[in-house]
Structures are given as C-alpha cells and as structure tokens.
Amino acid sequence: MKRVITAMALIPLVVAAVFWLPNWIFSLATGAVALIAADEFLGIAEAAGFAPARHVTLLFVALMFVAFPLRSTLQLHEAQWLRLPGGMYWATPRFPTLLLALIIACTFAALAAGMRRTDLRASFGGSAMSVLAIPYIALTLGSLVLLKDTEFGPFLILYLFIVVWSGDIFAYYAGRAFGRHKLAARISPGKSWEGAAASFISSVILGSVFFHFAEPITAAMFRIHALTTVGTEPRALSTIIGLSAVLNLVAQTGDLLESFAKRAAGVKDSGTMVPGHGGVLDRIDALLFAAPVLWYYALVTGP
C-alpha cells in the first residue's frame, strides 16, 4: 500500500515538472535527483568494499547538470572548427567535447583523491566507481534534459514514463501473482519470467496506444501550454511497437544491473528516501537505461 501511495504522490509532481518547468530549472531538478542517486550508488560501492571519492563524484555530477542547460544558451550544440596543419579544418562538436572534458577531469580528480588514502586497493577500485557514476547516472539522466529541449520533448518524456512505469508496475504485480520461474535467482530472487513477460507486453501495448493517439494528445498538451507545437511526424505502428519493445528491454536490463550491484554489495535497497520503493536509485534504475535510447532515437529521426 505504501508503494502505491508514494507512486500516486510522485507521478503528478514529475509530470508537472516535465510539462511546465523551464529547461534550466528542469535541469537543476534532475541534477538534484542525480546527486541523490549518485550518493546512493557510492554507498553501494562502499558496502562492496570500495572507497570512492564521494566529494569528487558529486562535484562533477553537479557540474554536468550545469552544463546541460548551457547547451542551448551558449550554442554549444554547434560545431567548433579547428585549423589543422596543412590548411585543413576539423569540426569538433562543442557540447560532447565539454562532457568528455568533464569525464576526463573527474577521472584524474578521483585517482588523485584515491592516492591520498591509506588503503590503496580499496581506493583504486573506488576511483573506478567514482568515474562510473558519471556515465551511469549523470549522462543517462542528463539525456532527459536534452530530450525536453527538443520540439516534442515533454510528449516524448511522457511516452517514456508510460513505457517504463507500466512495465515496472505489471512486472511487480504479475510476478507476485503468477511468478513461478525465476528470471535471475542469484541477482534478484523476486523477479520472474512471468513478471518480465507481463512487463514487456504492457509496455508495448500502452506505449503503442499512447503514440497512436499522438495528434490529440499533443493538441491537449498544447492547450495546457505543455507544448508549443501540435502534432508529430507520423510513425508506422511497427516502428512504435519496436521502439516500445526496445525501451522495455533496456529498462529491465537497467533494473537487473542495479539489482546485481546491490546483491554484490549485500544490500537490499539503495536507500530509504522513497517509502515502499527504497532509494531514489531503486526508483529510477530502469529509466537510466531507457532515457538515452529514446533521446538517441529522437536525435536520429527528428520530432
């Protein structure tokens, strides 16, 4: 019951943030979630015997979410032309270069912090965990900020939430009711093949139905000022079914990977901040893998 109450309280807040927050405030809010999730991830790493450079990681996670809204403000999405020897030029995308520079800087800072500790074995592995938190949490959640900045961003994020959340809900309740065959007993004893199948089917059906009615949905979102444009490019049903299926599969993979990390560390939940769900990382583990996939799809295919 606590799980349901928490979900009913959080879902309207999250949807409202996607619809109406300006991009830079949305980036800061998403960054706050990323900081909590990164802190929980580092707690799991510590439980597994590593000694991550917590302050270094959290600093660079925060810097990532300062960088994301600057992409449009400073035209960082444009390429910078560099003159090479021989009169040749090389186009360097500014924004990916900035993110890469932050990751490299985080790597050096984490290693430098690790060298100052007594237990070098734990510090060396901890430095790797510190750097891993950047792509695992900051870059993946940051793709939501980039997705929101597209023409139909709020619509696509709502579609993403429907696919991921419906899969999570159906997996949980179908698994409890009908689960007989363990999906990954060593990693997550509570997950079953029946629950995974229910998750897949529900995500594909609900995601496809949502996208099928894109025209009236975007029109309704336009009326409440959640979008500035009505209608999206028509998509073949097979494309939407395939996209929903891929998003569900990567979401379930993200869920299993976090379960793997917790099992290796001997912890049940990443935290206690979300009643009925555990920690923030427990709540967003599936979203971490699905969000960048949808962002890349939107980048390649357009609105």
N, C-alpha and C positions, 0 to 999 in steps of 0.2 A: 504493500500500500504506500509506503514511504517513497518507493521508486516512482510510482505513478504521480504522486503529489508533487515531487520535485520536478518531474518532466513537465507537468502542466504549468508549473510556475516559471520554468526557464524558457520553454518554447516561445511564448509570446514576446518575452524580452529579447530573445535572439533575433526573431523575425523582425521586430520593430527596429532593432539596431541595423539590420541589413537594409531595410526599406528607407529609413529616414535619417540616419546619421551621415553627416558629410564624410567624405572618404578619409580625411586626415584624422577625424575623431574615431572613425571605424578602425583605422589602422592602430591607433593608440589603445583602443579597447581590445582589439585582437592581440596586440602586443602584451597587454596585461594578462590575458589568458595564456599566452605562450610562456610568459615568465613563470607563472604558477606551474604549468605543465613541465617546463624545463627543470624547475626546482624539484618537482616530484620525481622526474626521471633521474636526476642526480642522486636523490635519496635512494632510489632503487639500486643505482650503481654502487653507492656506499654500502648498502646491505649486502651486495655481492662481493664486497671486499676491496673495491677500488677506492681511490682517494682523488676524486675530481676537483678541479679548480673551480669551485662553485661561483665565486665572485666574478671570475673572468668570463665564464659562460653566460651568466645573467647579464653582464655588461654588454656583451656582443649580441645577445638576443634582443636587448632593448635597442641597440644601435640599428639592427636590421629593420625594426618597425618604425624607426625614424627615417630610414632610407626609403621605405616603400612609398609613402605619400609624396616624397620628393621626386619620384619618377616623372610625374606629370608636371609638377611645379617648375622644375628645372630642366624640362625637356630631356631627361636622362634616357628616354626611350629612343632618342635619335642616336645615330652613329657618329663617332668622332673619327675624322680622317687623320691618319698618322703618315707623315712623309718618311719613306724608307730610302736607303742608299740606292743610287741609280735612278732617282726621279720617280720611283713607284710609290703608290699610296696603299694603305691598308685601313679598311673600315673596322673600327672597334666599337661594338655596342657599349654605350656608357653604363647603362644600368647593370647588366650582367657583370661587367668589369668591376663595378663598385661592390657588388655582392661577393664576387670572388676575392677581392681585396680584403673584405671583412673576414671571410672564412680563413684566408691565409694568416691574417693578423691574429685571429683567435687561436689558430694552431700554434703560432710562435709564443703567444702570451701564455697559453695553457702549459706548454712544455717548459717555459721559463719558470712558471709558478711551481710546477712539479719538481724541478731541480732543487728547489729550496727546501724540500721536505726530507725528513729522515728516512722514511720507508720508500725507497726509490721504485721498488717493484709495484707497490700499490699506486704510486704517483704516476708511473709511466702508463699503466692501464687507465688510470683516472684521467690523464690528459686526453687519451683517445676518447673516453666517454664525454669529456667536456666538448671536444670538437664535434663528435657525433650528434650532440644535441642541436647543433645549428641546422644541418640539413633535415634531421628527423622531425624537429618541432618548428623552428623559426621559418625555414624556407617553405615547408608544406603549409603551415597556417598562413604564411605571407601570400601564398597563391590565392587565398580568399580575398585579400586586399586588392590584388591585381585583377581578379575576376570581377569584383564590384566596380572597378574603374572602367569596365567595358560597357558598350551601349546597352546591353540587356543583362548586365551583371546581377542585379537583385533577382531577376527572374531565374537565371541560371543557378544562383546560390540556393534559392528556394527549391528548385528541382533537385539539387544535390542533397539538401537536407531531407527531402521526402524519400529519396532513394536510400540514403544511409540510415535514417531513423526508422523507416518502415522495416528495413532488413533487420535492424537490431531488435526491434520490438517483436517481430514474428519469430526470429530465431530464439529469443528468450522464452516466449510463451509456448511455442510449438515444441521446443526442446524439452521444456518441463512436462508437457502433456504427453508427447509421443516419443521422446528421445529414448532409443534403445541401443543404438550403435554409436560408440564413442568416435568422435572426429579426431581428436589428438589427446588421448588419455594422459600421456606424460606431461603435456603442456597445460591443458585446460580440461580437467575431468568433466566439467559441466557442459561442455559443447558436444553436440551430437550431429551426425549426418542428417538426421531428420530436421533438426533446427536449421542447419546450413541450407538445406533444400528449401525450407519454408522462407528463409531469408532471401534466397535468390529469386524465387518465384514472386514474392511480394514486391521486391524492388523492381523487377522487370515490369510487372503489371502496373503498379502505381506510377512508376516513373514514365512509362509509355503513355498512360492515360493523361497524366499531367501535361506532357509535351504535346499530345494530340490536340488538346484544347488551348494551345499557346495563344492563339489570337484573342479569344475572350478574356483569358487570364491577364495578358499584357494590357488589354484595354481597361480592365478593372484596376490594375496596378497604376495605370496612367491617371485614372480618375482620382486616386488617393495620393497622387504625387510621389509614388514609389518608382515610377519610370518616366522618362521624358519622351519616349517613343512607343508607338503601338505596333504590335505585330513583329514576328521574327521570320527569318528565311524558312520556307517550308522544308521539312525533313521527311525523308522516307521512313515509313514505320519500321522497316528492317534496321535502319540506322539507329533509331531511338532505342529499339529493343537491344541492339548490340551495345550501345553506349551504356544503357542501364545495367546490362549484364556485366560489362567490364567494371563499372563503378562498384557494383556489389561485390565482385570477386576481389578487387583490390582492397575494398573496405574490410571484408572478412579476413584478408591477409594481414591488414594492419592490426586488427583485433587480436589475431593469433600471435603476432610478433610481440605485442605488449605483454600478452599472457606468458610467452616464452621468457621475456626479461624478468617478469615477476617470479616465475617458477624458479629460474636460475638463482635469483636473489633470496628466495624463500619468504616472499611477502605475498599477502593476499590481495591487497589493494595498493594503488599508488599513493593514496592519501585518504582523508576523511572529509574533505570540503563539500562534497556533493552527497547529501543524505540519500541512501538507497543505491548509490552508484559507486561510492568510493571516492576517488580523487578526480581532479579535472582531467588528468591524462587518461583515466579509465573511461571518461565520458567522450573524449574526442579521438581515441586511438584509431577508430575506423575512418574518421574524417581526414586524418592526417595523410592517408594514402590516396583517398578518393579525390580530394580537392585539387592537387596538382594535375591529376589526369584530366579532370574537367576543364581546368584552366588551359591546358595544352590543346585540348580539343577545340575550345573557343578561339584560341590563338590561331590555329591552323585553318579552321573552317569559317571563321567570321561569326557575326551575330546570328 
